[in-house]
Amino acid sequence: MLTLTSRLGVMNRLGRAMADPTRSRILLTLLEGPAYPAGLADSLALTRQNVSNHLACLRDCGIVVAEPRGRQNRYEIADPHLSAALENLVSVTLAVDESAECLDPACSVPGCCEASA
């Protein structure tokens, strides 16, 4: 059974993973199925080094696992329950007030603060 402390740790790991737009894009791609870093880099127009760094973070958070395939690693979401939870999360429609000013002047999330800039 998870204690409150370990539940908080789980929430913190998920929050850290999803707080970065690149990691979120990688997770959304992995929800479609397992992938190799080179394929992720190509499909997301990122460098392989950038993808590898983000995959390491997601792996360290326990959200993805690497499965060795020859000389390469194939990445996938660590658990089917987590995949289902992420699918449910992204299917939620959030009400957003597009006229509200962005509270973070350093925000770099595409589409988030552009209207108020």
N, C-alpha and C positions, 0 to 999 in steps of 0.2 A: 504494500500500500504506500502511495506517495504521501509524504508529510507536507505540511504547508511550506516548509523551507525548500524541499525539492520541487514542489509545484511552482514556487516562485522562480526557482532556477530554470525550469522548463519555459516559463513565460519570458524570462529574460533572454534565453537563447533564441527563442522564436522571434522576439522583438528585435534582437540584434541582427538576426538573419534577414528579416524583412524590412529593416530600416533603410537599407541601401538599395537604390533602384536597380543596380546591376544584379545584385543577388536575387532580387524579386523577379527580374526577367529570366534569370537562370532557373529559378524554381518553377516559374510558369512553363518554361520549356520542358523541364524534367517531368512535369505533371502529364505531359503528352507521351512520355516514355523515356527509357534510359538513353543516355547520349555520351559521346566521347568529348573531351575538352576541345579538340580541333573542330569538331562539328558544331559545338556550341559557339565557339569563337566565330566561325564562318556565318552561322545563321543569325547571330546577334551583332555582327559587325564590331567585334571586340578583338583585342590581341589575345593570343594564346596565354601569355603570361598573366594578363589581367584575369582571364577566366580561371586559370589555375589558382591564382591567389584567392579569388572568391569561392571557388570550390573547396579550398583548404579551410576557409572560415566555416562554410556550411557543413563540412565534414567534422570539424572540431566542435561545432554546436550539436552534432548528432542528428542533423537533419537529412544529410545525404550519406550514402556509402559508396565506396569505390570497390568495384569488382575487377580484379586483374583479368585481362584478356590478352594473352600473349605478352607483348611488351607495352601494352597500353592499359589504362584503367577506364572502365565504363562506369559512369555515375548514374545513380538513381535515388529516388526518395527512399529514406531509410526504412519506412514502415508503411504498409497499406493503410493503416488507420490515419497516419499523418497525411497521406495523399488525399484521403477522403475529407479530412478536416480542412486542408488547404483548398480543396475544390469547393467545399461549402463556404469557406471564408470569401473566396473570390466571387462567388455567385451572389453575395449580399449586395444590394444596391444601396449606396449611401446617398443621403440628401446633402448636397453641397450648395452653399450660398456663394455663387460665383462673383457677387458684387463685394464680398467681404475682402478686406485687405489682408495680404499675407503677413503673418506675425514673425516670419523669419526672413530678414533681408538677405541672408546668405543661402536661402533655399535654392537647390539646383535640380529639384524634381521636375522633369518635363511636364508642362501643362499645369503645374500647381500654382505658381506665383506669377506667371507671365502676364495675366490680365491686369494685375495690380502694379506691375513694374513700369 
